[in-house]
Amino acid sequence: MLFACVIILPMISSLRGIVTKNEVPWVTVDVGGVGYSVQCTTGLWEKVTEGSEAQIHTYTFVREDRLELFGFGSLRERKLFIH
């Protein structure tokens, strides 16, 4: 009998690129010409600067009817969100 061990890792664990601010709490991160829309914490939204490069740690939320990215300024913030 063969058993498989599945470890689920985040699809997109972080993004680094040029930030465009949208209405709170949304930012768009341009990574190599692809714009990722990220819902982020208010603290992160206030911290990032429009037009500058930033690294955003993300949590990828997947369901059959949606795919969403939640953004955080640190790995600790992301860990608190997940647990």
Secondary structure, 3 states (H helix, E strand, C coil): CCCCCCCCCCCCCEEEEEEEECCCCEEEEEECCEEEEEEECHHHHHHCCCCCEEEEEEEEEEECCEEEEEEECCHHHHHHHHC
